[in-house]
Amino acid sequence: MNRIPVLLGAVLAGVLASCAPTVAGPQLGRIVNSVTGQEGTVSFVRGTLQPRLGNPFAADNATIRIGGQTYSGRTAILNGSAASLLPAGLGLSLSVGGSAAVGENGAVAVGTRLDTPRPGAPAVRSGNLIARTAGTPTLTLTCTLTVDESEHGIGECTGNDGVKYALQF
């Protein structure tokens, strides 16, 4: 019996499996009612908590479940840094100086400095989430979010009844 084709097939399957993209589930978190302490879950589609130009009417990317209700909505995340021609975190400065005195030679100096970002200074972005229920009457949650580069963050929501909620994800 020839085992080489079987062995070659197993090796090929292993190589192909290692090249396949990993499928990751949603970004999970929790929501807590500030009045009753009741907890629920919040989930975001991975990769959607990044700043980008987008369609505000695109498909929902967030689901909140609390108090027997399911809310769905769309986040909008703003870029947390000002526009720059340099890569994120780099700074460039230029200085010019000179001196002149009677009876002495004058001098002119030019200097430049390129700064790198401080280690451990994570970039955070802010945004919001507007979520609603599908039933009648429609209930809404309006949330503010603060998100880091790895799509983890915190937030605060207010229901259409005025109840406040805390988010961690």
N, C-alpha and C positions, 0 to 999 in steps of 0.2 A: 504494500500500500504506500502511496506517495503522500508524505506529510508536508512537503514543501508548499503546494498550493494552499493548503489549509493554514499553515503558519504564515505565509505571505498575506493571505486574506485577513487574518487577525491583526497583523502588524499594520496593514493598510487601513483597516477600520479604526484602529487606535490613533493613527496619525490624523485621519480625517476628523475624528471626534475632538482631538485637541485643537484643531483649527476652527471649529464651529463656534459661533458667538454664544456667550452664555445668556440665558434668558433669566432676567431678574424680575421678581415680583414688584408690586408697588411699594413706594416709600410709606411705611406705616408710622402712626403716631397716636396720640391720645388727646381727647378734649374733655374738659371738666367744667361742669356747671358751677359758677361761683356762689350761687345761692344754696343749692341743695347738695352739692358735692358729687352728684351723679356723674359717672364716667362713661365715655364712649370712645369710638375710634375715628381716626381720620386717615385717609390714604390718598396719596398723590401718584399719578403715573410717573414712573422714573424718567428723568431727563426733561421734565416740563417745568422745573423750578429754576430755570436758567433765564437770564434776560435775553430777549430776542424780539425782533419785529414780528408782530403776529396779527392774526385776525381775531378781534375781540369776540367774534361770533363762532369761533372754532369749537370743536367738540369739548365737552367738559373733561377736566383732568383731575378733579378732586371729588371724593366721596366722604361724607361725615355721617356717622350713625350714633345717635344719642336719643335717649328718652322714647324709644319706639319709633323714631322718625329717621328717615334717610334723606339727606340733603345731597345735591350734586351741584357742582359749579366749576368755574374757570378761574385760574389764577392769572394775575398780571404782575410780573417781577421786573423791577427797574434796575438798571445797571448802577452799582454803588460808587463808581469812580468817574471823574471827569474825563472827557475825551483828551487823548494825548497821542502824539506821534511816536512816542517811545513805547516799548512793551510795558505791560502793567507792572507798577511798582518801581520803575526806574525814574531817576530824576537827573536833569542836566542843568548845570549852572555855568555862567560865563562871567568873568570879571575883567575889567580893564582899569589900569591905574597908571599914574605918571607923576613925575616930580621935576621941578626946575628951580635952580637957585642961581643968583648972580655969581659969576666967576666959577661955576662948576658945570660939569656936563649934566645934561638932562637925561632922564631915564623914563622909559615906557615899559609897562609889563602887561602881559595878557595871560590869563589863567582859565582853565576849564576844570570841571569836576563832574564825574558821572557817579551817581549814588545808586546803590543796589537796595532793594527792599529790606526792611528789618525782618529777621527770621521770626517766625511764629505770629506774624500779624495777619490774621485771616481776613479776607475780603468778605464783607457782608453786604447783602442787598436787601432792599425793602420792597414790599409789594402788597397786594390785597387779594382777597378771595370773596366772591359773591356767590353764595350757594342758596338753593331753594328746594323745597319739597315738590313732588309731582302731584300730590293730592289737593283736594279743596277743603278748607281754605289753604292757599299757598303760604308756607312759612319761609322766612328768609333768615340767613345769617350773613352779616357783613364783617369780614375779618381783615385785620392788618397783620402782615407777616414780616419777619426778619429771617433771612435764609443765608447760610454760608455756602462755600463752593462745593461741599459734598451733599448739598440739598437737605441738610438738617437745619432745624430752626425752631423758633417760638412764635407765638402770635396771640392775639386777643380778638374775640368775636363778640358781636352784639346781636342778639336776636331781635326780630321785629316787635317783640313784647318788652324789649329793654333789658332782658337778662344778659349778663356778661358770662363769657366762657374763656378759659385759658387753653392754649394749644401748645403741645410739644411734639415735634416730629423729627 
